[in-house]
Amino acid sequence: MPHILWSLVLTLHIAGMALWVGGATYAVMILRPSLTLLDKTQRSAVHLLTLKRFLRVIWHIMPIVLITGWLMILHEGGFAVIPWTTNLMQLLGLIMAGLFLRVFYGPYRKASRAMRPQQATFDSIRSLMLGVVACGVLTILCASLGHGL
């Protein structure tokens, strides 16, 4: 593939990660504390609507990020020749995908089906999203370590 196409693959990869990690960071550090200003019914409704939109976006972003990462690995010579930092980024990306699936099929689904979602369900979502944020920050660190100045 010409150089410009690999630049586009990298752009998709970085933009997807920025949206994924940034969105999770926003959800736990900004949205959730701000919702305490609302009454319980409004809080649950806004939280569920926001999560619905965010998780829908991640359903599309997650495979794009994983596939573009694997394409770049293959472009660099394959899984056997990549540096440890890239292997760690791959592992962290798979953990993030697992955490996303756990949120979606676990507490989010439970909350979206409940007549009155419990605060403990939203706390569970927050804990899992904190895991996504931590893995995302570690992934950024690995990307930085893998490319010297």
Kinemage of the C-alpha trace (Angstrom):
@kinemage 1
@onewidth
@group {chain A} dominant
@subgroup {mainchain}
@vectorlist {calphas} color= white
{ca met a 1} P 0.000 0.000 0.000
{ca pro a 2} L 1.253 3.480 -0.716
{ca his a 3} L 2.490 5.601 2.182
{ca ile a 4} L -0.649 7.787 2.230
{ca leu a 5} L -2.890 4.764 2.843
{ca trp a 6} L -0.792 3.666 5.837
{ca ser a 7} L -1.043 7.198 7.167
{ca leu a 8} L -4.830 6.936 6.892
{ca val a 9} L -4.791 3.567 8.691
{ca leu a 10} L -2.720 5.113 11.493
{ca thr a 11} L -5.068 8.122 11.611
{ca leu a 12} L -8.106 5.855 11.985
{ca his a 13} L -6.313 3.930 14.712
{ca ile a 14} L -5.285 6.992 16.734
{ca ala a 15} L -8.612 8.802 16.260
{ca gly a 16} L -10.491 5.677 17.337
{ca met a 17} L -8.366 5.289 20.453
{ca ala a 18} L -8.783 8.976 21.282
{ca leu a 19} L -12.553 8.646 21.038
{ca trp a 20} L -12.636 5.394 23.018
{ca val a 21} L -10.325 6.472 25.856
{ca gly a 22} L -11.528 10.069 25.829
{ca gly a 23} L -15.161 9.007 25.933
{ca ala a 24} L -14.556 6.621 28.821
{ca thr a 25} L -12.626 9.324 30.665
{ca tyr a 26} L -15.450 11.800 30.094
{ca ala a 27} L -18.020 9.267 31.340
{ca val a 28} L -16.254 8.598 34.643
{ca met a 29} L -14.653 11.928 35.458
{ca ile a 30} L -17.103 14.495 34.105
{ca leu a 31} L -20.535 13.065 33.307
{ca arg a 32} L -21.111 10.908 36.363
{ca pro a 33} L -20.177 13.552 38.963
{ca ser a 34} L -22.279 16.134 37.095
{ca leu a 35} L -25.334 13.892 37.219
{ca thr a 36} L -25.496 14.212 41.001
{ca leu a 37} L -27.146 17.605 40.436
{ca leu a 38} L -30.243 15.861 39.038
{ca asp a 39} L -32.915 13.935 40.889
{ca lys a 40} L -32.635 10.148 40.799
{ca thr a 41} L -35.078 9.582 37.912
{ca gln a 42} L -33.506 12.240 35.700
{ca arg a 43} L -30.012 11.033 36.620
{ca ser a 44} L -30.789 7.483 35.513
{ca ala a 45} L -32.433 8.641 32.273
{ca val a 46} L -29.549 10.927 31.285
{ca his a 47} L -26.956 8.339 32.290
{ca leu a 48} L -28.650 5.582 30.263
{ca leu a 49} L -29.127 7.788 27.204
{ca thr a 50} L -25.496 8.916 27.295
{ca leu a 51} L -24.233 5.363 27.765
{ca lys a 52} L -26.445 4.137 24.927
{ca arg a 53} L -24.939 6.657 22.522
{ca phe a 54} L -21.367 6.135 23.705
{ca leu a 55} L -21.573 2.334 23.600
{ca arg a 56} L -23.135 2.440 20.133
{ca val a 57} L -20.165 4.479 18.906
{ca ile a 58} L -17.698 2.083 20.564
{ca trp a 59} L -19.373 -0.887 18.839
{ca his a 60} L -18.074 0.657 15.596
{ca ile a 61} L -14.801 2.089 16.891
{ca met a 62} L -13.582 -1.046 18.719
{ca pro a 63} L -13.259 -3.293 15.644
{ca ile a 64} L -11.738 -0.455 13.615
{ca val a 65} L -9.062 0.132 16.268
{ca leu a 66} L -8.262 -3.580 16.584
{ca ile a 67} L -8.194 -4.213 12.829
{ca thr a 68} L -6.083 -1.147 12.017
{ca gly a 69} L -3.653 -2.172 14.781
{ca trp a 70} L -3.310 -5.658 13.323
{ca leu a 71} L -2.915 -4.249 9.796
{ca met a 72} L -0.042 -2.068 10.988
{ca ile a 73} L 1.556 -5.059 12.742
{ca leu a 74} L 1.387 -7.072 9.508
{ca his a 75} L 2.770 -4.093 7.587
{ca glu a 76} L 5.756 -3.937 9.961
{ca gly a 77} L 6.629 -7.580 9.329
{ca gly a 78} L 4.203 -9.566 11.448
{ca phe a 79} L 3.621 -10.542 15.035
{ca ala a 80} L 7.016 -12.228 15.460
{ca val a 81} L 9.091 -9.114 14.769
{ca ile a 82} L 7.201 -6.339 16.535
{ca pro a 83} L 8.604 -4.809 19.746
{ca trp a 84} L 7.289 -5.792 23.164
{ca thr a 85} L 5.558 -2.440 23.488
{ca thr a 86} L 3.397 -3.216 20.459
{ca asn a 87} L 2.558 -6.637 21.855
{ca leu a 88} L 1.566 -4.989 25.135
{ca met a 89} L -0.571 -2.441 23.258
{ca gln a 90} L -2.310 -5.339 21.512
{ca leu a 91} L -2.963 -7.079 24.845
{ca leu a 92} L -4.294 -3.886 26.431
{ca gly a 93} L -6.548 -3.283 23.413
{ca leu a 94} L -8.000 -6.779 23.780
{ca ile a 95} L -8.540 -6.187 27.514
{ca met a 96} L -10.301 -2.918 26.704
{ca ala a 97} L -12.516 -4.769 24.211
{ca gly a 98} L -13.314 -7.356 26.890
{ca leu a 99} L -14.186 -4.630 29.397
{ca phe a 100} L -16.428 -2.967 26.827
{ca leu a 101} L -18.247 -6.244 26.180
{ca arg a 102} L -18.566 -6.806 29.938
{ca val a 103} L -20.131 -3.337 30.363
{ca phe a 104} L -22.483 -3.798 27.417
{ca tyr a 105} L -23.702 -7.320 28.137
{ca gly a 106} L -23.592 -6.972 31.930
{ca pro a 107} L -24.527 -3.896 33.922
{ca tyr a 108} L -25.552 -1.680 30.976
{ca arg a 109} L -28.016 -4.271 29.691
{ca lys a 110} L -29.302 -4.774 33.239
{ca ala a 111} L -29.765 -1.018 33.728
{ca ser a 112} L -31.428 -0.482 30.358
{ca arg a 113} L -33.983 -3.231 31.044
{ca ala a 114} L -34.771 -2.161 34.602
{ca met a 115} L -37.798 -0.053 35.467
{ca arg a 116} L -35.688 1.785 38.058
{ca pro a 117} L -31.982 1.084 37.605
{ca gln a 118} L -30.104 0.801 40.866
{ca gln a 119} L -27.126 3.016 41.690
{ca ala a 120} L -25.021 -0.128 42.236
{ca thr a 121} L -25.473 -0.989 38.551
{ca phe a 122} L -24.108 2.401 37.508
{ca asp a 123} L -21.271 1.987 40.020
{ca ser a 124} L -20.371 -1.297 38.332
{ca ile a 125} L -20.315 0.409 34.932
{ca arg a 126} L -18.087 3.141 36.370
{ca ser a 127} L -15.614 0.592 37.752
{ca leu a 128} L -15.352 -1.173 34.401
{ca met a 129} L -14.975 2.150 32.572
{ca leu a 130} L -12.157 3.085 34.942
{ca gly a 131} L -10.469 -0.118 33.781
{ca val a 132} L -10.863 1.042 30.173
{ca val a 133} L -9.323 4.410 31.065
{ca ala a 134} L -6.388 2.744 32.866
{ca cys a 135} L -5.732 0.382 29.955
{ca gly a 136} L -6.012 3.298 27.522
{ca val a 137} L -3.463 5.369 29.425
{ca leu a 138} L -1.104 2.376 29.584
{ca thr a 139} L -1.584 1.873 25.846
{ca ile a 140} L -0.600 5.488 25.197
{ca leu a 141} L 2.471 4.971 27.405
{ca cys a 142} L 3.409 1.853 25.408
{ca ala a 143} L 3.024 3.762 22.143
{ca ser a 144} L 5.295 6.485 23.501
{ca leu a 145} L 7.898 4.000 24.751
{ca gly a 146} L 7.882 2.199 21.421
{ca his a 147} L 8.879 5.279 19.468
{ca gly a 148} L 12.032 6.957 20.707
{ca leu a 149} L 12.764 10.613 20.103
